[in-house]
Amino acid sequence: MTTPATPYTSVVDVLVLLYRQDGRVLLLRRAEPEYHAQLTIVGGHLEEHEWYDEGACREVREEVGVLVEPENLELSCTAHLLAPSGQRRLALLFTTQSWTGEPRNCEPDRHTALVWADPGEPPADVHPFTRELLQQFVTGSPRANISIAADRGDSA
């Protein structure tokens, strides 16, 4: 008799592109050393017992201080990431053009700046995972498998 395989589990990232009428999206410059001051998408990971849309709205509120209602989130891409560390993560990328408040840096210990960027021509210093997700957003691809080599970025 064979032993049943242990079910696969993964960190689930919930990421939100605040998308302005001029076509720019909001990115955050990371302060943590492992990110090398790279730009990333607003968001983080789900907490235990949290629904994905609630988690996405919480992350936006915590990081940039604006209120997004779950019904204003549009799922743009589901991605599976293989990080340089070998860790695999699932990411749900949402977009919204509707929020209440003005974005500001609510976590200055984790972020040094907010940057509105053209997703089709992102700055050179975006994190490799962010670059790949922005490409998926621009092309309208609903899913992706993304592998980041160790020399392209350290953390997801």
Accessible surface in RSA format (square Angstrom, percent):
REM  Atomic radii and reference values for relative SASA: ProtOr
REM  Chains: A
REM  Algorithm: Lee & Richards
REM  Probe-radius: 1.40
REM  Slices: 20
REM RES _ NUM      All-atoms   Total-Side   Main-Chain    Non-polar    All polar
REM                ABS   REL    ABS   REL    ABS   REL    ABS   REL    ABS   REL
RES MET A   1   243.60 126.2 153.59 101.6  90.01 214.3 128.93 109.6 114.67 151.9
RES THR A   2   125.22  89.1 108.31 109.8  16.91  40.3  82.58 110.9  42.64  64.5
RES THR A   3   122.70  87.3  97.75  99.1  24.95  59.5  65.89  88.5  56.81  85.9
RES PRO A   4   117.08  85.3  93.82  85.5  23.26  84.5 105.42  87.0  11.66  72.5
RES ALA A   5    94.37  86.8  63.94  98.7  30.43  69.2  73.70 103.8  20.66  54.7
RES THR A   6   123.92  88.1  99.33 100.7  24.59  58.6  67.07  90.1  56.86  85.9
RES PRO A   7   108.87  79.3  91.92  83.8  16.94  61.6 103.03  85.1   5.84  36.3
RES TYR A   8   132.49  61.9  99.97  56.9  32.53  84.6 106.46  80.0  26.04  32.1
RES THR A   9   117.78  83.8  96.98  98.3  20.79  49.6  69.61  93.5  48.16  72.8
RES SER A  10    33.47  28.3   2.03   2.7  31.44  72.4  10.34  22.0  23.13  32.4
RES VAL A  11    51.24  33.7  41.55  37.6   9.69  23.3  48.67  42.3   2.57   7.0
RES VAL A  12    38.01  25.0  34.05  30.8   3.96   9.5  34.05  29.6   3.96  10.7
RES ASP A  13     9.63   6.7   9.63   9.6   0.00   0.0   3.46   8.2   6.16   6.1
RES VAL A  14     0.00   0.0   0.00   0.0   0.00   0.0   0.00   0.0   0.00   0.0
RES LEU A  15    18.60  10.4  18.60  13.3   0.00   0.0  18.60  13.1   0.00   0.0
RES VAL A  16     0.00   0.0   0.00   0.0   0.00   0.0   0.00   0.0   0.00   0.0
RES LEU A  17     0.00   0.0   0.00   0.0   0.00   0.0   0.00   0.0   0.00   0.0
RES LEU A  18     0.00   0.0   0.00   0.0   0.00   0.0   0.00   0.0   0.00   0.0
RES TYR A  19    65.31  30.5  64.47  36.7   0.84   2.2  25.95  19.5  39.37  48.5
RES ARG A  20    76.44  32.1  71.98  36.7   4.47  10.6  32.43  44.3  44.02  26.7
RES GLN A  21   165.16  92.4 134.04  98.0  31.13  74.1  63.96 136.2 101.20  76.8
RES ASP A  22    92.78  65.0  53.00  52.8  39.78  94.1  50.22 118.2  42.56  42.4
RES GLY A  23    23.43  28.9   0.00   N/A  23.43  28.9  19.69  54.0   3.74   8.4
RES ARG A  24    94.67  39.7  94.67  48.3   0.00   0.0   8.61  11.8  86.05  52.2
RES VAL A  25     0.00   0.0   0.00   0.0   0.00   0.0   0.00   0.0   0.00   0.0
RES LEU A  26     0.00   0.0   0.00   0.0   0.00   0.0   0.00   0.0   0.00   0.0
RES LEU A  27     0.00   0.0   0.00   0.0   0.00   0.0   0.00   0.0   0.00   0.0
RES LEU A  28     0.93   0.5   0.93   0.7   0.00   0.0   0.93   0.7   0.00   0.0
RES ARG A  29    55.13  23.1  55.13  28.1   0.00   0.0  18.65  25.5  36.49  22.1
RES ARG A  30    26.13  11.0  25.74  13.1   0.38   0.9   0.18   0.2  25.95  15.7
RES ALA A  31    38.86  35.7  13.49  20.8  25.37  57.7  17.28  24.3  21.59  57.2
RES GLU A  32    33.40  19.2  30.04  22.7   3.36   8.0  27.59  53.4   5.80   4.7
RES PRO A  33   116.69  85.0 100.20  91.3  16.49  59.9 110.98  91.6   5.71  35.5
RES GLU A  34    79.78  45.8  71.61  54.2   8.18  19.5  35.35  68.4  44.43  36.3
RES TYR A  35    16.69   7.8  16.66   9.5   0.02   0.1   3.29   2.5  13.40  16.5
RES HIS A  36   114.10  62.4  86.84  60.4  27.26  69.7  74.82  77.1  39.28  45.7
RES ALA A  37    52.38  48.2  46.91  72.4   5.47  12.4  47.39  66.7   5.00  13.2
RES GLN A  38    26.48  14.8  26.48  19.4   0.00   0.0   4.08   8.7  22.40  17.0
RES LEU A  39     0.10   0.1   0.10   0.1   0.00   0.0   0.10   0.1   0.00   0.0
RES THR A  40    12.56   8.9  12.56  12.7   0.00   0.0  11.68  15.7   0.88   1.3
RES ILE A  41     8.38   4.8   1.68   1.3   6.70  16.1   1.68   1.2   6.70  18.2
RES VAL A  42     0.00   0.0   0.00   0.0   0.00   0.0   0.00   0.0   0.00   0.0
RES GLY A  43     9.46  11.7   0.00   N/A   9.46  11.7   0.00   0.0   9.46  21.2
RES GLY A  44    19.49  24.0   0.00   N/A  19.49  24.0  19.49  53.5   0.00   0.0
RES HIS A  45    96.64  52.8  95.81  66.6   0.84   2.1  57.56  59.3  39.08  45.5
RES LEU A  46    43.05  24.0  29.81  21.3  13.25  33.3  29.81  20.9  13.25  35.6
RES GLU A  47    91.08  52.3  82.19  62.2   8.90  21.2  30.07  58.2  61.01  49.8
RES GLU A  48   148.94  85.5 114.60  86.7  34.34  81.8  52.32 101.2  96.62  78.9
RES HIS A  49   172.89  94.5 124.82  86.8  48.07 123.0 101.79 104.9  71.10  82.7
RES GLU A  50    35.91  20.6  18.56  14.0  17.35  41.3  13.01  25.2  22.90  18.7
RES TRP A  51   178.04  71.4 176.95  85.6   1.09   2.6 149.05  79.5  28.99  47.0
RES TYR A  52   108.53  50.7 106.66  60.7   1.87   4.9  58.70  44.1  49.83  61.4
RES ASP A  53    42.97  30.1  42.97  42.8   0.00   0.0   4.96  11.7  38.00  37.9
RES GLU A  54    84.64  48.6  78.74  59.6   5.90  14.0  32.30  62.5  52.33  42.7
RES GLY A  55     0.00   0.0   0.00   N/A   0.00   0.0   0.00   0.0   0.00   0.0
RES ALA A  56     0.00   0.0   0.00   0.0   0.00   0.0   0.00   0.0   0.00   0.0
RES CYS A  57     8.14   6.2   7.62   8.5   0.52   1.2   7.62  19.3   0.52   0.6
RES ARG A  58    25.91  10.9  25.79  13.1   0.12   0.3  23.46  32.1   2.45   1.5
RES GLU A  59    13.29   7.6  13.29  10.1   0.00   0.0   0.00   0.0  13.29  10.9
RES VAL A  60     0.00   0.0   0.00   0.0   0.00   0.0   0.00   0.0   0.00   0.0
RES ARG A  61   116.24  48.8 110.96  56.6   5.28  12.6  47.97  65.6  68.27  41.4
RES GLU A  62    72.30  41.5  59.70  45.2  12.61  30.0  34.01  65.8  38.30  31.3
RES GLU A  63     3.46   2.0   3.46   2.6   0.00   0.0   0.28   0.5   3.18   2.6
RES VAL A  64     0.00   0.0   0.00   0.0   0.00   0.0   0.00   0.0   0.00   0.0
RES GLY A  65    19.85  24.5   0.00   N/A  19.85  24.5   3.36   9.2  16.49  36.9
RES VAL A  66     0.70   0.5   0.00   0.0   0.70   1.7   0.70   0.6   0.00   0.0
RES LEU A  67    80.76  45.0  77.26  55.3   3.50   8.8  77.36  54.3   3.40   9.2
RES VAL A  68     2.16   1.4   0.00   0.0   2.16   5.2   0.28   0.2   1.88   5.1
RES GLU A  69    72.23  41.5  71.62  54.2   0.61   1.5  26.00  50.3  46.23  37.7
RES PRO A  70    47.11  34.3  39.61  36.1   7.50  27.3  39.97  33.0   7.14  44.4
RES GLU A  71   139.65  80.2 102.26  77.4  37.39  89.0  68.26 132.0  71.39  58.3
RES ASN A  72    57.74  39.8  43.43  42.0  14.31  34.5   8.53  20.5  49.21  47.6
RES LEU A  73    24.00  13.4   2.24   1.6  21.76  54.7   2.53   1.8  21.48  57.8
RES GLU A  74   118.07  67.8 114.52  86.6   3.55   8.4  36.27  70.2  81.80  66.8
RES LEU A  75    92.02  51.2  66.46  47.5  25.56  64.2  66.46  46.7  25.56  68.8
RES SER A  76    25.52  21.6   8.89  11.9  16.63  38.3  12.20  26.0  13.32  18.7
RES CYS A  77     0.81   0.6   0.07   0.1   0.74   1.7   0.73   1.9   0.08   0.1
RES THR A  78    52.79  37.5  50.84  51.5   1.95   4.7  40.45  54.3  12.34  18.7
RES ALA A  79     0.85   0.8   0.06   0.1   0.79   1.8   0.85   1.2   0.00   0.0
RES HIS A  80    49.96  27.3  46.69  32.5   3.27   8.4  29.30  30.2  20.66  24.0
RES LEU A  81     1.25   0.7   0.96   0.7   0.29   0.7   1.25   0.9   0.00   0.0
RES LEU A  82    54.08  30.1  53.30  38.1   0.78   2.0  53.30  37.4   0.78   2.1
RES ALA A  83     6.11   5.6   3.20   4.9   2.90   6.6   3.28   4.6   2.83   7.5
RES PRO A  84    39.12  28.5   9.51   8.7  29.62 107.7  13.92  11.5  25.20 156.6
RES SER A  85    92.62  78.3  46.90  62.6  45.73 105.3  54.90 116.9  37.73  52.9
RES GLY A  86    48.59  59.9   0.00   N/A  48.59  59.9  29.50  80.9  19.10  42.8
RES GLN A  87    78.62  44.0  68.01  49.7  10.61  25.3  34.08  72.5  44.54  33.8
RES ARG A  88   115.57  48.5 106.55  54.3   9.02  21.5  20.78  28.4  94.79  57.4
RES ARG A  89    37.11  15.6  37.11  18.9   0.00   0.0   0.00   0.0  37.11  22.5
RES LEU A  90    61.62  34.3  61.62  44.1   0.00   0.0  61.62  43.3   0.00   0.0
RES ALA A  91     0.19   0.2   0.00   0.0   0.19   0.4   0.00   0.0   0.19   0.5
RES LEU A  92    29.54  16.5  29.54  21.1   0.00   0.0  29.54  20.7   0.00   0.0
RES LEU A  93     0.13   0.1   0.13   0.1   0.00   0.0   0.13   0.1   0.00   0.0
RES PHE A  94     5.19   2.6   5.19   3.2   0.00   0.0   5.19   3.1   0.00   0.0
RES THR A  95    13.11   9.3  12.87  13.1   0.23   0.6   2.44   3.3  10.67  16.1
RES THR A  96     4.94   3.5   0.11   0.1   4.83  11.5   4.83   6.5   0.11   0.2
RES GLN A  97    96.35  53.9  65.42  47.8  30.93  73.6  22.10  47.0  74.24  56.3
RES SER A  98    54.28  45.9  49.59  66.2   4.68  10.8  27.67  58.9  26.61  37.3
RES TRP A  99    60.62  24.3  29.35  14.2  31.26  73.4  24.81  13.2  35.80  58.1
RES THR A 100    93.58  66.6  88.17  89.4   5.42  12.9  60.39  81.1  33.19  50.2
RES GLY A 101    43.99  54.2   0.00   N/A  43.99  54.2  30.56  83.9  13.43  30.1
RES GLU A 102   141.64  81.3 134.30 101.6   7.34  17.5  62.04 120.0  79.60  65.0
RES PRO A 103    27.47  20.0   8.15   7.4  19.32  70.2   8.15   6.7  19.32 120.1
RES ARG A 104   139.75  58.7 134.89  68.8   4.86  11.6  62.58  85.5  77.17  46.8
RES ASN A 105    46.36  32.0  24.06  23.3  22.30  53.7  16.79  40.4  29.57  28.6
RES CYS A 106    45.57  34.5  16.35  18.2  29.22  68.7  16.88  42.8  28.69  30.9
RES GLU A 107    31.47  18.1  30.48  23.1   0.99   2.3  12.37  23.9  19.10  15.6
RES PRO A 108    97.72  71.2  82.58  75.3  15.14  55.0  82.97  68.5  14.75  91.7
RES ASP A 109   116.29  81.5  87.06  86.7  29.23  69.1  51.60 121.4  64.69  64.5
RES ARG A 110    84.08  35.3  84.08  42.9   0.00   0.0  28.11  38.4  55.97  33.9
RES HIS A 111     1.39   0.8   0.72   0.5   0.67   1.7   0.00   0.0   1.39   1.6
RES THR A 112    86.69  61.7  54.70  55.5  31.99  76.2  56.98  76.5  29.71  44.9
RES ALA A 113    35.85  33.0  29.70  45.8   6.15  14.0  35.85  50.5   0.00   0.0
RES LEU A 114    46.43  25.9  19.88  14.2  26.54  66.7  19.88  14.0  26.54  71.4
RES VAL A 115    37.77  24.9  34.46  31.2   3.31   8.0  37.77  32.8   0.00   0.0
RES TRP A 116    64.47  25.9  47.27  22.9  17.21  40.4  30.07  16.0  34.41  55.8
RES ALA A 117     3.12   2.9   1.03   1.6   2.09   4.8   3.12   4.4   0.00   0.0
RES ASP A 118    57.80  40.5  56.12  55.9   1.68   4.0  13.20  31.1  44.61  44.5
RES PRO A 119    11.60   8.5   8.98   8.2   2.63   9.5   8.98   7.4   2.63  16.3
RES GLY A 120    43.33  53.4   0.00   N/A  43.33  53.4  17.02  46.7  26.31  58.9
RES GLU A 121   140.88  80.9 121.46  91.9  19.43  46.3  41.71  80.7  99.17  81.0
RES PRO A 122    26.98  19.7  12.97  11.8  14.01  50.9  12.97  10.7  14.01  87.1
RES PRO A 123    43.27  31.5  31.51  28.7  11.77  42.8  43.18  35.7   0.09   0.6
RES ALA A 124   100.69  92.6  68.97 106.4  31.73  72.2  74.40 104.8  26.29  69.7
RES ASP A 125    57.69  40.4  50.72  50.5   6.97  16.5  37.34  87.9  20.35  20.3
RES VAL A 126     5.72   3.8   0.00   0.0   5.72  13.8   0.00   0.0   5.72  15.5
RES HIS A 127     4.11   2.2   4.11   2.9   0.00   0.0   2.08   2.1   2.03   2.4
RES PRO A 128    10.04   7.3   8.09   7.4   1.95   7.1  10.04   8.3   0.00   0.0
RES PHE A 129    12.15   6.1  12.15   7.5   0.00   0.0  12.15   7.4   0.00   0.0
RES THR A 130     5.60   4.0   5.52   5.6   0.08   0.2   0.08   0.1   5.52   8.3
RES ARG A 131    80.82  33.9  79.64  40.6   1.18   2.8  40.71  55.6  40.11  24.3
RES GLU A 132    50.17  28.8  49.79  37.7   0.38   0.9   4.34   8.4  45.83  37.4
RES LEU A 133     0.98   0.5   0.98   0.7   0.00   0.0   0.98   0.7   0.00   0.0
RES LEU A 134     0.50   0.3   0.50   0.4   0.00   0.0   0.50   0.4   0.00   0.0
RES GLN A 135    94.52  52.9  92.26  67.4   2.26   5.4  31.78  67.6  62.75  47.6
RES GLN A 136    28.67  16.0  28.28  20.7   0.39   0.9   0.00   0.0  28.67  21.7
RES PHE A 137    39.13  19.6  26.91  16.7  12.21  31.8  28.75  17.4  10.38  29.7
RES VAL A 138    75.43  49.6  45.65  41.3  29.78  71.8  50.60  44.0  24.83  67.3
RES THR A 139    83.74  59.6  47.21  47.9  36.53  87.1  51.61  69.3  32.12  48.6
RES GLY A 140    55.85  68.9   0.00   N/A  55.85  68.9  32.78  90.0  23.07  51.7
RES SER A 141    33.95  28.7  29.44  39.3   4.51  10.4  17.42  37.1  16.53  23.2
RES PRO A 142    81.77  59.6  75.52  68.8   6.25  22.7  75.88  62.7   5.88  36.6
RES ARG A 143   177.08  74.4 169.48  86.4   7.60  18.1  61.87  84.6 115.21  69.8
RES ALA A 144    17.03  15.7   3.35   5.2  13.68  31.1  13.59  19.1   3.44   9.1
RES ASN A 145   136.40  94.1 104.97 101.4  31.43  75.7  32.24  77.6 104.16 100.7
RES ILE A 146     9.14   5.2   3.90   2.9   5.24  12.6   7.08   5.1   2.05   5.6
RES SER A 147    73.44  62.1  54.63  72.9  18.81  43.3  35.56  75.7  37.88  53.1
RES ILE A 148     5.97   3.4   1.84   1.4   4.14  10.0   1.84   1.3   4.14  11.2
RES ALA A 149    51.86  47.7  39.88  61.5  11.98  27.3  50.37  70.9   1.49   4.0
RES ALA A 150    74.62  68.6  56.95  87.9  17.67  40.2  57.38  80.8  17.24  45.7
RES ASP A 151   134.93  94.5  92.52  92.1  42.41 100.3  51.63 121.5  83.30  83.1
RES ARG A 152   100.34  42.1  85.09  43.4  15.25  36.3  45.47  62.1  54.86  33.3
RES GLY A 153     6.90   8.5   0.00   N/A   6.90   8.5   5.24  14.4   1.66   3.7
RES ASP A 154    66.62  46.7  53.06  52.8  13.56  32.1  17.72  41.7  48.90  48.8
RES SER A 155    28.69  24.2  23.65  31.6   5.04  11.6  15.12  32.2  13.57  19.0
RES ALA A 156    33.89  31.2   1.33   2.1  32.56  74.1  17.59  24.8  16.30  43.2
END  Absolute sums over single chains surface
CHAIN  1 A     8496.6       6638.5       1858.0       4575.0       3921.6
END  Absolute sums over all chains
TOTAL          8496.6       6638.5       1858.0       4575.0       3921.6
